[in-house]
């Protein structure tokens, strides 16, 4: 039985905040760490029956471990959303995608309806305020396959050489949702997307974010680019942009920066969207895979 404890590189103030959040809640978490750097399973908590102190402790553990797995959760969409609302403010399920007959807060990824996520990405970075985090649960699983992988973008940043860190600290990148959802928004939804941050999305205007993002709750730096939505780095040539991004992507996705989760019914996985990327394996053939995701509202990314 262990309590969550801050990683050594957390700034002093952030370390105190993490510790006090769990200590003040009076909750001792049964945590099985996936590795020395990030990812953990929290055991023995039913989120549908969780106390306020337990929910606060789960959120603090999420900030520390970045990816949290809870097994044997008996949730439907309503209880999934209820738990999300206890962690923070929920967004609409997706800025443009129509998930059909599910609550507005739910984004359904159905392999029978092009619901794949087999590219490394961070959710919805093509909007000015990407989500703080996501909460995902399986609805239909293939007999095997369909694992999800997460990469730790903080560890990736800290393990770069110092000259490269100095380079990327000063860069800004463009994130463009048209790469993935532009045709769908224009032709399938006739330019009428969903409400996001209080306005209806009728077009996907590319946005700029720092290549290195400072976590608003810990002060730690993370690489904030992803192959799914980052189109280019500003202020450099196309060749330089491609070379820098390819280098960063290869570095982010090194095996020592990754944890992999094998899904089973009843799983609930939370991740911090501000310092991770993820990738869902598309290795289950014609079998069906349906996942329901809700997202927590975030803030505008800030650089060093």
Long-range contacts (C-beta under 8 A, 24 or more apart in sequence): 1-28, 1-30, 2-29, 2-30, 2-31, 3-28, 3-29, 3-31, 4-29, 4-31, 4-40, 4-57, 4-60, 4-61, 4-64, 4-65, 5-64, 6-64, 7-37, 7-64, 9-158, 9-220, 10-218, 10-219, 10-220, 11-218, 11-219, 11-220, 13-219, 14-217, 14-218, 14-219, 14-220, 17-217, 18-60, 18-63, 18-64, 18-218, 21-56, 21-57, 21-59, 21-60, 22-56, 22-57, 22-60, 22-61, 24-56, 25-53, 25-54, 25-56, 25-57, 25-60, 26-53, 27-51, 27-53, 27-54, 27-56, 27-57, 29-57, 29-58, 29-61, 31-61, 31-65, 33-65, 34-67, 34-259, 35-259, 37-152, 37-155, 38-65, 38-66, 38-67, 38-150, 38-152, 38-154, 38-155, 38-259, 38-276, 39-65, 39-66, 39-67, 39-69, 39-150, 39-259, 40-65, 40-67, 40-68, 40-69, 41-68, 41-69, 41-70, 41-71, 42-68, 42-69, 42-70, 43-71, 45-70, 46-72, 46-73, 46-74, 47-73, 47-75, 47-83, 47-268, 48-73, 48-74, 48-75, 48-79, 48-82, 48-83, 50-83, 50-86, 52-86, 55-83, 55-86, 55-87, 58-87, 58-270, 59-87, 59-88, 62-133, 62-270, 62-271, 62-272, 63-217, 63-218, 63-272, 66-150, 66-152, 66-154, 66-271, 66-272, 66-275, 66-276, 67-150, 67-259, 67-261, 67-269, 67-270, 67-271, 67-272, 67-276, 68-269, 68-270, 68-271, 69-261, 69-267, 69-268, 69-269, 70-267, 70-268, 70-269, 70-270, 71-264, 71-266, 71-267, 72-266, 73-137, 73-266, 73-267, 73-268, 74-266, 75-137, 75-268, 77-102, 77-103, 77-106, 77-292, 78-103, 80-106, 80-135, 80-137, 80-268, 80-292, 80-294, 81-105, 81-106, 81-294, 83-135, 83-268, 84-135, 84-294, 84-296, 87-133, 87-135, 87-270, 87-296, 88-132, 88-133, 88-296, 88-297, 89-296, 89-297, 90-294, 90-295, 90-296, 90-297, 91-131, 91-196, 91-197, 91-295, 91-296, 91-297, 92-194, 92-195, 92-196, 93-194, 93-293, 93-294, 93-295, 94-124, 94-194, 95-124, 95-127, 95-177, 95-181, 95-193, 95-194, 95-196, 95-201, 95-204, 96-177, 96-181, 96-184, 96-185, 96-189, 96-193, 96-194, 96-201, 96-204, 97-181, 97-184, 97-194, 98-188, 98-189, 98-194, 102-292, 104-194, 105-294, 106-292, 106-293, 106-294, 107-292, 107-293, 107-294, 107-295, 108-139, 108-290, 108-291, 108-292, 108-293, 109-280, 109-289, 109-290, 109-291, 109-292, 109-293, 110-288, 110-289, 110-290, 111-282, 111-284, 111-287, 111-288, 111-289, 111-290, 112-288, 112-290, 115-289, 115-290, 115-291, 116-280, 116-282, 117-148, 117-278, 117-279, 117-280, 118-279, 118-280, 118-281, 118-282, 119-227, 119-228, 119-279, 120-151, 120-226, 120-227, 120-228, 120-249, 120-252, 120-253, 120-277, 120-278, 120-279, 121-226, 121-227, 121-228, 121-229, 121-277, 121-278, 121-279, 122-153, 122-224, 122-226, 122-228, 122-229, 122-273, 122-276, 122-277, 122-278, 123-273, 123-295, 124-177, 124-273, 124-295, 125-175, 125-209, 125-224, 125-226, 125-228, 125-229, 125-230, 126-175, 126-176, 126-177, 126-178, 126-181, 126-204, 126-206, 126-207, 126-229, 127-177, 127-196, 127-197, 127-207, 128-197, 128-207, 128-300, 129-197, 129-297, 129-298, 129-299, 129-300, 130-209, 130-273, 130-274, 130-298, 130-301, 131-273, 131-295, 131-296, 131-297, 131-298, 132-272, 132-273, 132-274, 132-295, 132-296, 132-297, 132-298, 132-299, 133-270, 133-271, 133-272, 133-273, 133-274, 133-295, 133-296, 133-298, 134-270, 134-271, 134-273, 134-293, 134-294, 134-295, 134-296, 135-268, 135-269, 135-270, 135-293, 135-294, 135-295, 135-296, 136-268, 136-269, 136-270, 136-271, 136-291, 136-292, 136-293, 137-267, 137-268, 137-269, 137-291, 137-292, 138-263, 138-264, 138-265, 138-267, 138-289, 138-290, 138-291, 139-290, 139-291, 139-292, 140-288, 140-289, 140-290, 141-263, 141-264, 141-265, 141-289, 142-284, 142-285, 142-287, 142-288, 142-289, 143-284, 143-287, 144-284, 145-281, 145-283, 145-284, 145-285, 145-287, 146-263, 146-280, 146-281, 146-282, 146-283, 146-284, 146-289, 147-260, 147-261, 147-262, 147-263, 147-280, 147-281, 147-283, 148-260, 148-261, 148-263, 148-269, 148-278, 148-279, 148-280, 148-281, 149-258, 149-259, 149-260, 149-261, 149-278, 149-279, 149-280, 149-281, 150-258, 150-259, 150-260, 150-261, 150-271, 150-276, 150-277, 150-278, 151-252, 151-253, 151-257, 151-258, 151-276, 151-277, 151-278, 151-279, 152-257, 152-258, 152-259, 152-275, 152-276, 153-222, 153-223, 153-224, 153-252, 153-275, 153-276, 153-277, 154-215, 154-220, 154-221, 154-222, 154-275, 155-256, 155-257, 156-222, 156-223, 156-248, 156-251, 156-252, 156-254, 156-257, 157-212, 157-221, 157-222, 157-223, 158-221, 159-251, 159-257, 160-251, 164-247, 165-212, 167-244, 168-211, 168-212, 168-223, 168-244, 168-248, 169-211, 169-212, 169-221, 169-303, 169-304, 170-304, 171-210, 171-211, 171-212, 171-233, 171-234, 171-235, 171-236, 171-244, 172-208, 172-209, 172-210, 172-211, 172-233, 172-234, 172-235, 172-303, 173-208, 173-209, 173-210, 173-211, 173-224, 173-225, 173-230, 173-231, 173-232, 173-233, 173-234, 173-245, 174-206, 174-207, 174-208, 174-230, 174-231, 174-232, 174-233, 174-234, 175-206, 175-207, 175-208, 175-209, 175-229, 175-230, 175-231, 176-204, 176-206, 176-229, 176-230, 176-231, 177-204, 177-206, 177-229, 178-204, 178-206, 179-228, 179-229, 179-231, 180-228, 180-229, 206-231, 208-234, 209-301, 210-301, 210-302, 210-303, 210-304, 211-248, 211-303, 212-303, 212-304, 213-274, 213-275, 213-301, 213-302, 213-303, 214-302, 214-303, 214-304, 215-274, 215-275, 216-274, 216-299, 216-302, 220-275, 221-304, 222-274, 222-275, 223-248, 223-252, 224-274, 224-301, 225-249, 226-277, 252-277, 253-277, 273-298, 274-298, 274-301
